[in-house]
Amino acid sequence: MRTLVAAVLVAVGLAAGGGTARADELIDSGPGYSVFRHDPNAGGAVYVRYDYDLDTGPGVLTTLLGVEPAPGWSDRVYEAGGLDARVDIRFESRTHRLKFKVLVVPGRTVIDYGELKKK
């Protein structure tokens, strides 16, 4: 299952953005978990851990490990994950804003890298 979840996350990341290759990176993995660095279209980096071999039954525990804003950007966490729950981060600079969301549940992976919008 670990390989499947990692492959799905990488495939979705590479397919997002109209053919633009994503710079998402698998930075750690082990039995039942993966840790990815997601790079939205602007604003910084988001580190998320996915646990999918749970004793509690089917589901994916998504945990926000950290946010690294780019210079000149700030971040705000709206949702930090949970069991079958999303991570939702808002990045903001003096002139632009961006929303980043990720949701991984059994059978479905949705990564929204956000659209860079002027204020």
C-alpha positions as CSV (number, residue, x, y, z in Angstrom):
1,M,0.0,0.0,0.0
2,R,2.9,2.4,0.8
3,T,4.2,2.2,-2.8
4,L,0.7,2.8,-4.1
5,V,0.0,5.9,-2.1
6,A,3.5,7.3,-2.9
7,A,3.0,6.6,-6.6
8,V,-0.5,8.2,-6.6
9,L,0.8,11.3,-4.8
10,V,3.7,11.6,-7.3
11,A,1.5,11.0,-10.3
12,V,-1.1,13.5,-9.2
13,G,1.7,16.1,-8.5
14,L,3.2,15.6,-11.9
15,A,-0.2,15.8,-13.7
16,A,-1.4,18.9,-11.9
17,G,-1.0,22.4,-13.3
18,G,-1.7,21.8,-17.0
19,G,1.3,19.6,-17.7
20,T,3.8,21.6,-15.6
21,A,6.0,19.3,-13.6
22,R,5.6,19.7,-9.9
23,A,8.6,19.8,-7.6
24,D,7.0,17.6,-4.9
25,E,9.5,15.4,-3.2
26,L,9.2,12.1,-1.2
27,I,11.6,12.9,1.7
28,D,10.9,9.9,3.9
29,S,9.0,6.7,3.9
30,G,8.8,3.5,5.9
31,P,6.3,0.7,6.7
32,G,2.9,2.4,6.6
33,Y,3.9,6.0,6.0
34,S,5.3,8.6,3.6
35,V,6.5,12.2,4.1
36,F,6.3,14.6,1.2
37,R,7.5,18.1,0.6
38,H,4.8,19.8,-1.6
39,D,5.7,23.0,-3.5
40,P,2.7,25.0,-4.4
41,N,2.8,27.5,-7.3
42,A,4.2,30.2,-5.0
43,G,4.5,31.0,-1.3
44,G,6.7,28.3,0.0
45,A,6.8,24.6,0.9
46,V,4.5,22.4,2.9
47,Y,5.6,19.2,4.7
48,V,3.0,16.5,5.1
49,R,3.1,13.0,6.6
50,Y,0.7,10.3,5.4
51,D,0.1,7.3,7.6
52,Y,-2.0,4.6,5.8
53,D,-1.3,1.3,7.6
54,L,-3.4,2.1,10.7
55,D,-4.5,-0.2,13.5
56,T,-7.8,1.6,13.6
57,G,-8.8,0.3,10.1
58,P,-9.0,1.8,6.7
59,G,-8.2,5.5,6.4
60,V,-5.3,7.9,5.9
61,L,-4.0,10.0,8.8
62,T,-2.7,13.2,7.3
63,T,-0.4,15.3,9.5
64,L,1.0,18.8,8.7
65,L,4.6,18.7,9.8
66,G,5.5,22.2,8.9
67,V,5.3,25.1,6.5
68,E,8.3,27.0,5.1
69,P,7.2,30.3,3.6
70,A,9.3,31.8,0.8
71,P,11.0,35.1,1.5
72,G,8.4,37.9,1.5
73,W,5.5,35.5,2.1
74,S,3.5,34.5,5.2
75,D,1.4,31.5,5.9
76,R,-1.8,30.7,7.8
77,V,-2.9,27.2,8.6
78,Y,-6.7,26.7,8.3
79,E,-6.7,22.8,8.6
80,A,-3.8,20.7,9.8
81,G,-5.1,17.3,8.7
82,G,-6.4,14.3,10.7
83,L,-8.0,11.0,9.8
84,D,-9.3,11.3,6.3
85,A,-9.0,15.1,6.7
86,R,-7.4,17.8,4.5
87,V,-4.5,20.1,5.0
88,D,-5.4,23.7,4.0
89,I,-2.7,26.5,4.0
90,R,-3.0,30.1,2.8
91,F,0.1,31.9,1.6
92,E,0.1,35.7,1.3
93,S,2.6,38.3,0.2
94,R,2.3,42.1,-0.1
95,T,0.8,41.7,-3.6
96,H,-0.4,38.1,-4.0
97,R,-2.2,35.3,-2.3
98,L,-2.5,31.5,-2.8
99,K,-4.4,28.6,-1.3
100,F,-2.9,25.1,-1.0
101,K,-5.0,22.1,-0.1
102,V,-4.3,18.3,0.0
103,L,-6.7,15.5,0.8
104,V,-5.8,11.8,0.8
105,V,-8.5,9.3,1.6
106,P,-8.7,5.6,0.6
107,G,-9.3,5.6,-3.2
108,R,-8.9,9.3,-3.7
109,T,-6.1,11.8,-3.7
110,V,-6.7,15.5,-4.4
111,I,-3.9,18.1,-4.4
112,D,-4.8,21.7,-5.2
113,Y,-1.6,23.7,-5.6
114,G,-3.7,26.9,-5.9
115,E,-3.9,29.7,-8.3
116,L,-1.7,32.7,-7.7
117,K,-4.0,35.7,-7.4
118,K,-3.3,39.4,-7.1
119,K,-4.8,41.2,-4.1
